[in-house]
Amino acid sequence: MAGKIFYRERLKIGVKEKKPRFKLVAVAGVDITFYGDHLRKRELEEIAEAVGAELVLLKVQKKDKDEEVEVKD
């Protein structure tokens, strides 16, 4: 079984900002150590290709600032 690298888009990044846009979340089935949390898509693709892993993009549900949150006691 090939390993999997799970990543998601960063939430706190501005438009046209020149910082890495993706956050590494988890790695399964691959013996690899990452030294950075924020990576560019091309970097993730190259790493996955080199170790024979599959990239899995996690969906992020963005919260609206006006969204109400119910708190239970």
N, CA, C and O atoms as a DFTB+ gen file, in Angstrom:
292 C
 N C O
     1  1       0.838      -1.191       0.000
     2  2       0.000       0.000       0.000
     3  2       0.875       1.243       0.000
     4  3       1.793       1.377       0.810
     5  1       0.579       2.135      -0.909
     6  2       1.297       3.409      -0.948
     7  2       0.819       4.283       0.200
     8  3      -0.331       4.181       0.628
     9  1       1.685       5.128       0.689
    10  2       1.314       6.012       1.782
    11  2       0.464       7.173       1.304
    12  3       0.244       7.366       0.109
    13  1      -0.005       7.934       2.273
    14  2      -0.827       9.108       1.968
    15  2      -0.303      10.305       2.746
    16  3       0.123      10.183       3.894
    17  1      -0.342      11.446       2.108
    18  2       0.027      12.708       2.741
    19  2      -1.224      13.578       2.730
    20  3      -1.753      13.905       1.668
    21  1      -1.690      13.950       3.916
    22  2      -2.905      14.753       4.054
    23  2      -2.519      16.211       4.266
    24  3      -1.655      16.525       5.084
    25  1      -3.169      17.092       3.521
    26  2      -2.890      18.521       3.644
    27  2      -4.176      19.302       3.434
    28  3      -5.167      18.772       2.930
    29  1      -4.146      20.584       3.832
    30  2      -5.306      21.450       3.652
    31  2      -4.819      22.855       3.341
    32  3      -3.649      23.180       3.540
    33  1      -5.739      23.687       2.847
    34  2      -5.394      25.086       2.611
    35  2      -5.318      25.813       3.940
    36  3      -6.108      25.551       4.846
    37  1      -4.372      26.723       4.053
    38  2      -4.272      27.539       5.257
    39  2      -5.432      28.513       5.300
    40  3      -5.895      28.987       4.262
    41  1      -5.901      28.810       6.502
    42  2      -7.035      29.712       6.664
    43  2      -6.617      31.173       6.763
    44  3      -7.321      32.050       6.262
    45  1      -5.498      31.444       7.394
    46  2      -5.077      32.832       7.622
    47  2      -3.987      33.226       6.628
    48  3      -2.821      33.381       6.993
    49  1      -4.382      33.382       5.380
    50  2      -3.434      33.815       4.361
    51  2      -4.144      34.815       3.458
    52  3      -5.295      34.604       3.075
    53  1      -3.473      35.877       3.124
    54  2      -4.092      36.928       2.327
    55  2      -4.004      36.667       0.829
    56  3      -3.278      35.784       0.372
    57  1      -4.748      37.446       0.094
    58  2      -4.735      37.354      -1.359
    59  2      -3.405      37.907      -1.866
    60  3      -2.920      38.925      -1.371
    61  1      -2.826      37.241      -2.841
    62  2      -1.543      37.635      -3.448
    63  2      -0.388      37.621      -2.454
    64  3       0.644      38.245      -2.701
    65  1      -0.545      36.929      -1.350
    66  2       0.534      36.808      -0.373
    67  2       1.502      35.743      -0.874
    68  3       1.072      34.707      -1.381
    69  1       2.775      35.980      -0.742
    70  2       3.771      35.062      -1.290
    71  2       4.290      34.105      -0.220
    72  3       5.494      33.872      -0.111
    73  1       3.383      33.564       0.554
    74  2       3.741      32.569       1.565
    75  2       3.145      31.235       1.149
    76  3       2.162      31.203       0.408
    77  1       3.728      30.126       1.616
    78  2       3.161      28.818       1.285
    79  2       1.693      28.742       1.681
    80  3       1.314      29.198       2.760
    81  1       0.864      28.165       0.809
    82  2      -0.580      28.202       0.985
    83  2      -1.162      26.968       1.658
    84  3      -2.333      26.977       2.038
    85  1      -0.377      25.908       1.815
    86  2      -0.921      24.663       2.335
    87  2      -0.275      24.264       3.645
    88  3       0.904      24.531       3.879
    89  1      -1.060      23.620       4.499
    90  2      -0.592      23.167       5.805
    91  2      -0.579      21.650       5.796
    92  3      -1.564      21.015       5.419
    93  1       0.522      21.077       6.205
    94  2       0.640      19.637       6.324
    95  2      -0.144      19.194       7.553
    96  3       0.024      19.759       8.634
    97  1      -0.998      18.189       7.394
    98  2      -1.844      17.749       8.498
    99  2      -1.397      16.406       9.035
   100  3      -1.228      16.259      10.246
   101  1      -1.199      15.411       8.166
   102  2      -0.830      14.075       8.627
   103  2      -0.168      13.283       7.507
   104  3      -0.292      13.610       6.326
   105  1       0.538      12.234       7.913
   106  2       1.175      11.322       6.970
   107  2       0.879       9.912       7.441
   108  3       1.013       9.612       8.628
   109  1       0.473       9.034       6.512
   110  2       0.174       7.648       6.859
   111  2       0.888       6.705       5.896
   112  3       0.873       6.916       4.683
   113  1       1.505       5.680       6.436
   114  2       2.108       4.639       5.615
   115  2       3.400       5.005       4.922
   116  3       3.844       4.276       4.034
   117  1       4.018       6.108       5.298
   118  2       5.289       6.527       4.706
   119  2       6.229       6.912       5.837
   120  3       5.865       7.683       6.725
   121  1       7.429       6.375       5.799
   122  2       8.427       6.722       6.811
   123  2       9.153       7.980       6.338
   124  3      10.136       7.906       5.601
   125  1       8.652       9.131       6.774
   126  2       9.183      10.413       6.320
   127  2       9.070      11.433       7.452
   128  3       8.143      11.378       8.259
   129  1      10.010      12.349       7.500
   130  2       9.989      13.415       8.500
   131  2       9.909      14.756       7.773
   132  3      10.698      15.031       6.868
   133  1       8.950      15.585       8.179
   134  2       8.808      16.920       7.617
   135  2       9.353      17.923       8.622
   136  3       9.118      17.796       9.824
   137  1      10.072      18.908       8.136
   138  2      10.611      19.944       9.003
   139  2       9.863      21.261       8.862
   140  3      10.151      22.211       9.589
   141  1       8.926      21.334       7.956
   142  2       8.127      22.536       7.770
   143  2       6.655      22.194       7.831
   144  3       6.244      21.119       7.393
   145  1       5.861      23.098       8.372
   146  2       4.413      22.888       8.443
   147  2       3.705      23.434       7.214
   148  3       2.733      22.844       6.741
   149  1       4.184      24.548       6.700
   150  2       3.539      25.209       5.568
   151  2       4.357      24.950       4.317
   152  3       5.548      25.256       4.262
   153  1       3.696      24.375       3.302
   154  2       4.388      24.013       2.070
   155  2       3.617      24.502       0.855
   156  3       2.411      24.742       0.917
   157  1       4.322      24.641      -0.225
   158  2       3.693      24.987      -1.495
   159  2       3.184      23.709      -2.153
   160  3       3.683      22.620      -1.871
   161  1       2.200      23.840      -3.021
   162  2       1.594      22.675      -3.679
   163  2       2.641      21.902      -4.472
   164  3       2.666      20.672      -4.433
   165  1       3.482      22.598      -5.173
   166  2       4.528      21.943      -5.986
   167  2       5.490      21.155      -5.102
   168  3       5.926      20.066      -5.476
   169  1       5.822      21.698      -3.930
   170  2       6.699      20.983      -2.997
   171  2       6.042      19.694      -2.523
   172  3       6.693      18.651      -2.458
   173  1       4.756      19.761      -2.193
   174  2       4.030      18.564      -1.774
   175  2       3.994      17.521      -2.885
   176  3       4.182      16.331      -2.630
   177  1       3.754      17.962      -4.111
   178  2       3.700      17.041      -5.246
   179  2       5.041      16.350      -5.476
   180  3       5.078      15.149      -5.745
   181  1       6.130      17.088      -5.375
   182  2       7.456      16.513      -5.576
   183  2       7.795      15.498      -4.484
   184  3       8.347      14.435      -4.770
   185  1       7.464      15.826      -3.239
   186  2       7.726      14.903      -2.124
   187  2       6.903      13.634      -2.300
   188  3       7.427      12.531      -2.144
   189  1       5.630      13.776      -2.622
   190  2       4.757      12.616      -2.799
   191  2       5.259      11.723      -3.934
   192  3       5.245      10.498      -3.810
   193  1       5.694      12.320      -5.023
   194  2       6.202      11.547      -6.150
   195  2       7.485      10.801      -5.770
   196  3       7.669       9.648      -6.161
   197  1       8.360      11.443      -5.019
   198  2       9.633      10.845      -4.643
   199  2       9.465       9.649      -3.707
   200  3      10.223       8.683      -3.799
   201  1       8.486       9.701      -2.813
   202  2       8.297       8.609      -1.852
   203  2       7.169       7.665      -2.247
   204  3       6.901       6.696      -1.537
   205  1       6.503       7.932      -3.368
   206  2       5.427       7.071      -3.835
   207  2       4.162       7.180      -3.008
   208  3       3.469       6.186      -2.792
   209  1       3.860       8.379      -2.545
   210  2       2.670       8.596      -1.716
   211  2       1.585       9.318      -2.517
   212  3       1.851       9.942      -3.545
   213  1       0.373       9.212      -2.019
   214  2      -0.763       9.889      -2.623
   215  2      -1.069      11.157      -1.816
   216  3      -1.040      11.131      -0.586
   217  1      -1.359      12.253      -2.502
   218  2      -1.736      13.491      -1.826
   219  2      -3.242      13.519      -1.633
   220  3      -4.000      13.246      -2.564
   221  1      -3.677      13.851      -0.419
   222  2      -5.105      13.931      -0.106
   223  2      -5.396      15.323       0.421
   224  3      -4.911      15.706       1.485
   225  1      -6.205      16.094      -0.339
   226  2      -6.585      17.440       0.078
   227  2      -7.803      17.354       0.981
   228  3      -8.846      16.847       0.569
   229  1      -7.683      17.839       2.195
   230  2      -8.794      17.853       3.141
   231  2      -9.631      19.098       2.903
   232  3      -9.092      20.183       2.690
   233  1     -10.933      18.944       2.940
   234  2     -11.825      20.086       2.753
   235  2     -11.912      20.876       4.044
   236  3     -12.030      20.310       5.131
   237  1     -11.851      22.186       3.909
   238  2     -11.911      23.079       5.066
   239  2     -13.220      23.831       5.022
   240  3     -13.571      24.426       4.003
   241  1     -13.946      23.806       6.128
   242  2     -15.190      24.549       6.215
   243  2     -14.872      25.888       6.878
   244  3     -14.556      25.942       8.067
   245  1     -14.959      26.948       6.112
   246  2     -14.638      28.275       6.630
   247  2     -15.811      28.794       7.433
   248  3     -16.964      28.666       7.021
   249  1     -15.515      29.381       8.582
   250  2     -16.555      29.938       9.445
   251  2     -16.841      31.374       9.047
   252  3     -15.934      32.140       8.718
   253  1     -18.113      31.723       9.083
   254  2     -18.504      33.108       8.864
   255  2     -18.382      33.848      10.188
   256  3     -18.679      33.288      11.243
   257  1     -17.954      35.086      10.139
   258  2     -17.797      35.858      11.365
   259  2     -19.139      36.128      12.036
   260  3     -19.206      36.283      13.255
   261  1     -20.212      36.183      11.240
   262  2     -21.539      36.458      11.780
   263  2     -22.265      35.186      12.213
   264  3     -23.394      35.248      12.700
   265  1     -21.633      34.061      12.040
   266  2     -22.270      32.786      12.369
   267  2     -22.434      32.656      13.884
   268  3     -21.505      32.918      14.648
   269  1     -23.627      32.247      14.299
   270  2     -23.894      32.075      15.718
   271  2     -23.446      30.690      16.160
   272  3     -23.597      29.713      15.426
   273  1     -22.902      30.618      17.348
   274  2     -22.468      29.339      17.906
   275  2     -23.243      29.094      19.187
   276  3     -23.265      29.943      20.078
   277  1     -23.878      27.935      19.281
   278  2     -24.643      27.587      20.466
   279  2     -23.711      26.904      21.478
   280  3     -23.002      25.956      21.143
   281  1     -23.727      27.394      22.696
   282  2     -22.894      26.836      23.752
   283  2     -23.800      26.146      24.765
   284  3     -24.719      26.754      25.313
   285  1     -23.524      24.869      25.001
   286  2     -24.334      24.113      25.962
   287  2     -23.603      24.068      27.293
   288  3     -22.391      23.861      27.348
   289  1     -24.358      24.264      28.356
   290  2     -23.764      24.220      29.705
   291  2     -23.696      22.808      30.232
   292  3     -23.226      22.587      31.348
